[in-house]
Amino acid sequence: MDEKSAKKRKILVTSALPYANGSIHIGHLVEYIQTDIWVRFQKLRGNECRYMCADDTHGTPIMISANRQGITPEELVGRMHAEHSRDFSDFLVEFDNYYTTNSEENRYFAELIYNRLKDRGHIDVREIEQAWCPHDKMFLPDRMIRGTCPRCQAADQYGDSCEVCSATYNPTDLKDARCSLCGTAPLTKSSQHYFFKLGDFAGRLQEWLAEGPVQEEMRNKLGEWFASGLQDWDISRDAPYFGFRIPGTEDKYFYVWLDAPIGYMASTRNWCERNGRSFDEFWLDPGSEIVHFIGKDIVYFHTLFWPAMLMGADFRPPNRVYVHGFLTVNGQKMSKSRGTFLSARQYLQHLDPEYLRYYYACKLTARVEDIDLNLSDFVARVNADLGNQFANLGSRVIAFLHKKLDGRLGKLTGDGLALVESLEKAADEIAELYEGREYSRAMKRITALAHDANQYVANAAPWSAVKDNPEEARNILTAAVNAFALLNVFLTPVMPRMSQRVEKLLGRTALSWDSVHERLEDRPILPFESVFTKAADEAVEALLQSGMQTAAPAGPAAPATPEEPPVVVPPQSEEIPFDQFAKVDLRVAKIVEAKGVDGADKLVELLIDLGQLGRRTIFAGIKKTHKPEDLVGRQIIVVANLAPRKMKFGTSHGMLLAASSEGTGVYLAGLETGARPGQRIS
């Protein structure tokens, strides 16, 4: 073990605070799983690593949502806190404290930081023109205004920042602005507001960034913001508003983005008070580390506003701000129409949380890049790596040890000892990959080691050796069990529940990274019990169906519109709204297999390839005009988001497009060349 790893560290780790106005979904979980893996690794190494988080509870959307539900904002955020806590726990995300920004600790630090900034001349007060909704009779906060980004021209962006180019701006800068509640174009109205003079900290922020707290690509992005000049930041909002009132005012409240990151401090204070610890040892002691994990959409807040606030109030800025990208599913943004906008709870109703933890780990790197959840690859990867390579290794050697050799381990000798030594030597490399958040490379290395261990067992053939030399067979199995134990240590940060099952088999209770140096010899182990159950394609399909069947969450009421004269519709032709038609997802598909359905005069069973959306089976009534063998290789157009339909002969997962008229054949809509499977038809 090197000198750096031998020195124990004190680390405070946070993830961005989830907003208390909606459920946790699988996109959110990228960040919390990434953080939890890193925290678990640090604790396994023997470092004191405390993971703090909280619900972000303030702002106008919370207030409006509570009013619609007929409850108080406090009741709403309490309900969401319970839901979020449950979902995180069920995904094995283990916080040291999961708190709330609607707390006295949060109020205390918000007022403390504000007063210190004000006393030192970093707060400015001036009249501004602000968006006012004449329909709802209220000033509109940034997130209640939508429009076109003034910088990149992206449509449907928020009033404070663009999700496409990450620009920040004033709501009045938006083009084609509208109230997101009622759709009314806002007016402008004067109001007194409070501003944090961010430019006062330009020099100190650049010095801090020069120390390397963010990834290189983020430092380059920040350089663009410095080049254009740091703007004063509006930290106040007008009543009505759910949040903390600014000291010395009657109707001004702290903007939610001021007190949200302060939630990291509030959660720490709450934990410290309950555990007899000092808040200062984490937030003031330069010997400890503060590490934030965030998404790339909130970089500006966490690398400029937040550290400047801390500097101005005599707190130290974070040591590291680790930024990650977004999640796509099957190569595209999450979508309700495709059943891929999935909540954490929907996932848990169908699949093991450790599957997702492992798959995300296989994708995550230290770079700021999006990761894709490819559901076909998801099942294959999880089952191949964890089932066929890892769990199967333990299953066959431990079961054989109990069947033939009384369940007792022997000695590490020869090639078996060399195998174990090679895994022990890999521990430092894998530790460095975890430390550097290169989880993808770590998983590849672990899988390669598991393959080596399985190959060793295949070559050594203990089932043959046991006939003539039982002790040689015992030693072969001993090496395999030790390899299994080492691999388990390596996987523990990602698969904590599976790891516990393995450790129970091995008879160990105090697992740490140092356990890689603990060799298991001359001792009994328990009979094998299943430590991993493979993922099923059917469960993934059921998950997708649950996503398509879930109604969209209730949104803002539709704007009032004047009545229009009725349209007379012929009774034989029922109209549907365009929005309903627009939900139809047309895709190019390639026919991989085709066969007639026994007992059906018209039906053909087709296996189609939809590219990143995977393969699926559909039934089509085209048997009388198309020979199945002539269909293989053809490209067709299918409705890819049609709910599965159970038929007498099986379940059809989509519909192909075709045309016919009375007395004629059926003509398939399709493309002969130039299109790729899965390509959208627009």
GIVEN-V646501 format. One record per helix or strand of 3 or more residues. SS is the DSSP state (H for helix, E for strand). FROM is the first residue (numbers start at 0). TO is the last residue. Records with the same first field share a line. If there is no record, write none. Layout:
SS->FROM-TO, FROM-TO
//
This chain:
H->2-5, 28-43, 59-68, 72-89, 103-118, 141-143, 170-172, 197-209, 215-227, 255-274, 279-282, 295-311, 343-347, 352-362, 374-404, 413-434, 438-459, 461-467, 469-490, 495-505, 512-516, 536-548, 577-581, 610-612, 627-630
E->9-14, 47-55, 96-99, 122-132, 144-147, 174-178, 186-195, 235-237, 251-253, 288-294, 319-323, 326-328, 370-372, 585-595, 603-608, 614-619, 634-638, 644-646, 649-651
//
